[in-house]
Amino acid sequence: MCFTNDQRPPDPPRSSEVGEHGSLELSAADGNRFSAYNAVPVTRRGASLVLLPDIRGMHPYYTDLALSFAHAGVDVIALDPYGRSAGTGPRSEDFEFMPHAKALQPAHVLADSNAAAARLRERSDDPVFTLGFCKFGAESWRLSATDLGAAGCIGFYGMPAGVLQEIPAMTSPLLVLAAGADQATPPEGNEAFDRALTEAGKEHEFVMYEGAPHSFFDRSFGDWTTVCEDAWARMLGFIDRNR
């Protein structure tokens, strides 16, 4: 769906070298054991991040993105959301993700995110943010309405229709990064989400990248260099303002 395993993220503005990094396994409070990836900056920005993947689950793009955030000074744990149904093995390009995506519940995402956030909080008192893509862009926004205690929740080209009912309970600021030519979520759906958040008085930032396709930050970032640079600036600015 979103991209192949040979894709790499656009480079961030660098402010740190990467210290400790590598794969690990974590346990959620409900007993789930899941794969994750750890990337710790040498020079801390003052923020930590729970990184959720796209619908295909954890694969090399997200370990590279974790390292990119560490280069920007952000302490990261990227998690695989399908440990309950698919185990802790690697997610290859032919991984049949859809049955696992259908089986996943918001409570599962919250449990795993709490486990990742707890590990980050063991390392520092830095505020914890969330970031997700595609299906998990919306799941990242949903975490604003939970007990995770996120300082802010960021989502790329998520599908807001599924989280509209959560808006009244949202307490963490949101950053909504939308693709103007997204075939999965038309601009009207994103604009309706922006209006609903505004009408509910929820703190948020909404950015629509006109003409950009779904997955512009990964599969086609080479064609959208200026947009990707702006997205990095928006994310890091959002983190700095809310940490």
N, C-alpha and C positions, 0 to 999 in steps of 0.2 A: 504493500500500500504506500507507505510514506517514502521509503528509500531503501537502497540496497546496502549491504554491509561494507562496501568500499567507499561510502560517503564519509566526509569529515566536516566538522563544524568550521564556520568562519572564525578567523583569529580575533581574540578580544584585545582591548587595550591592556597591555601587560604592566603589572606593578609588582610582581612577585615571581620568584622561582617556586617550583613545586617541591614540597618535602615528602613526607610519607604518602604513599599511594599504592593501590592494589585492590584485589578482590577480597571480599569477606562474606560471611553469612551472618545474618541477624535473626533473632527470634521475636515475634510479636506476642502481645499479651494473650492472644487466643491460641497460642501454640504453633502458629505458622512459622516455618523456617524458610527464609528466602535469601536469594543472592543479592549482593550489593557491591558497590565500588566506592572506594574511599579516596579522596584527593585533598590533601592538606596543604595550604600555602605556607611558605616560609615567612612572608611578611603579611600579616593579617589585615584585611580591610575593616574588620569589625562586624562581620556578618557570616552566617552559616546558611546552607541551602540543602533542602531535601529535593532531589531532582527525580522527577517522574518521567518515564519515557513516552513514546507514542504507543499506539495500539499494538504494535508488534512486540512489545516487551524490550527487555534490556539486550542491546547488541552493541557492537564496537563504537557506533556514533556517540553513544551516551557515556561510555568511559572516556572517550576523547573530549566530550563536552565538559565532563567533570574536571578533567585536567585543565581545560580552557578557563573555567571559572576559578580554579586554584591559581592560575597565572594572573587572574584579575584580583587576587587576594581573598577570595571567598572560599571558606571551608565547605566541602561538599560530600554528601553521601547520595549516590544514585542508586535507586532500588529497582528490582525486577518485581512487577506486581502479580506474577502468575505462579508463585511458589506453591500455593495451595493445590492447584490442579496440574501443574506441569513440572513440579520439582525444581531443583536448583541448577540444572544443567544449562549450558550455553544456548542462546537463541540463534539458530542458523537462519539463512535466508529462506529456507523452505519450512520454517516453523509454522505450524497451523495455529495461528493465534486466535482466530475468531471464536472457537468454542470456549477458550479460556477467558476471552473478553466478555462473552455473554454470561459466563458463570460468575464473574467478579461482581462484588457488591461494594457500594460506597463504604460500608463498615470495614471491609477488608483493606481498602486503600487507606483509611484512617488508621487502622491498627498498625499497618506496616510503616506508615509515615510517622506515627508516634514512636515506633522503635528506632527509626533512623534519626528522628529529632532527639531522642534520649541519648543516643550515642554522640551526636554533635554537642549536646549540652554537657556531656561528661568532659569534653575537651576544652570548652570555654563557656563564658557567660554571654557570648555574642547572640543577638537575636536571630531566630531561625525564620527563613523565608521558604516558600515552595515555588517550584517551576514545573510545568508540564506542557506536553505537546499533543495536538490532535485530541483523541479521546481524553487524554490525561491533562490537556490544557483545561478542560472543563472540570475535571476532578481536582485540579489544583485550586480553581476558584471555589469549588464546593468546600474545600478545607477551611475557608474563611468562616464557615458556619459551624465549625466543630470546636472541640476542646483542645485542638493541637496547640493553640497559642501562637500561631504564626504572626510575625511582624508584618507580613505582606504576602500575597499570593499572585503569582504571575502565570499567564497562560498564552501560548501561541496557538492560533487558529483552532481554538476549541469550539465545541458545539454548545452554545449557551442555552438552547431550548431545555435541556435536561436539568439545568440548575436554576431556572427562573424561580421555582417554588422555594428555593433556599435563600433568596435575597433577604427576606425579613430577618433571618438569623445571622446574616453575615456581619462580622465585627472587624476582620482584618482588611486593610486596604487592598484593592485589586489593581493589577496592571493587565489590560486586555490588549493583546497585539493581534490584530485581525488582518487577513489577506483579502484585498478588494476583489480579486478574481478567484476566490475560493469556490470550487464547485460543490464542496460538501456543506459549507455554511454560507449562504448568500449574504451579501452586505446588509440586506434588510434585517436579517436575523441578528447580526452583530449590533446594528444601530438600535434595534429594539431592546437589546440587552443594556446598552449604554443608557437609553432613556429610562428603563426600569430602575437601574441603579441610581440614576440622578433623582428620579421621583421619590425613591425610598430614602434619599439622603445618605447614600453609602459612599464612602470615600473611594474614589477610583480614578484611574487614568485610562483613556480609551484612545488607541491609535489605529487608524485604518490605512494600510499601505495600498494605495490605489494601483490597480493593475497587477499586483503581486499574486502569485498562485499559492495554493496550499503547499506547505513544505518549502517555502522560499528560503528558510533559514538552514536548510539541510540539503535536500536533493538538488536544488537549483541555485544555491547561494552564489555561485560564480557569475550568474546572470543578474544578480540583485545585490551587488557589492555595496552600493550606497545605502540601500534599505537595511541590509544586515548591519552595517556600521551604525546606523541610527538605532536599530533594535538593541545592539549592545549598549549604546549610550543610554537608551531609555531604561533598560534593565538595571544597569549599575547606578544610574541616577535615582531610580525608584528605591533601590536598596539603600543608598546613602541617605536619602531623605527620611526613611522610615526606620533606620536602625537605631 
